[in-house]
Amino acid sequence: MKCDLHLHSDMSDGKFSPETLVDMAKQRGLDCISVTDHDNFEGTRRARAYAREAGIKYVVGAELSSVSDGIDVHILAYNVDIDDPSLAAAMAPVTELRDKRNQAIALKLAEHGMPIDLDGLKAHGFVGRPVIAREMVRLGYCKDVAEAFDKYIGADKCCYVRTKRLTPVEAIKLTLQFGGIPVLAHPKQLHIDNRRFEDFLKPLVAAGLSGIEAEYFAHNINERSFYNRMARKYKLIVTGGSDFHDYVHGTEIGAKHFSPNGYTRKVLGI
């Protein structure tokens, strides 16, 4: 089974619609995908409906942002019951925290002579730093998205803002609250060594973490081996994906798929 369980649509900071991602995945011979937009389930809702029509297996998903001791930790929330009417209320604080951060970034950009119309961006949907970066390019403040991050809105740059976020345990509990399967996304991006990683992992497992994205497209052979070993040790599922946003961020759909093991397929129901 060829899978890509980490995709982003234009309902967060991706370029393509959820339906287009489904079409692209099918054209590239994938059997199962998940649209895991940042901090919202709207893209995955649309992709699920379209995937049924397209005849491709689908896993409901989202990527929840959290912070632990200054480290950004992302939790992939799979198989959440998105039809539960109380989900929207539970997600409201997550959206509010992101909105406050965006407002603070916009204020700093204005102070540096680079005003943006944040309300205008919000009118078109989700707004995160990549969306802000693309707007900075459109307005001529930067030559490309990389420059926007490297000079202004990347970590510790002059217009960077770190605001309150969920903790990883809170993100895990939110996922579990709605029947979901919480998975640690792209562990390489934590930038912690192997010994510290296991110490970091243990309390998350105790809180209910169910998996590790060991087969993330940017992991090398040694990293994949280590994270797979951690998954086996703590009886976690293993997921993987391209983190495709566009042809710059992530890798192209189908270029690097992963084949889930029997335990992962059973837990995810694919």
Secondary structure, DSSP 8 states (H G I E B T S, - for coil): --EEEEE--TTTT-SS-HHHHHHHHHHTT-SEEEE--BT-SHHHHHHHHHHHHHT-EE----EEEEEETTEEEEEEEES--TT-TTHHHHHHHHHHHHHHHHHHHHHHHHHTT----HHHHHHTS---HHHHHHHHHHTTS-SSHHHHIIIIISTTSTT------B-HHHHHHHHHHTT-EEEE--GGGG---HHHHHHHHHHHHHHT--EEEEEETT--HHHHHHHHHHHHHTT-EEEEE--BSSSSSS--TTTS-B---HHHHHHHT-
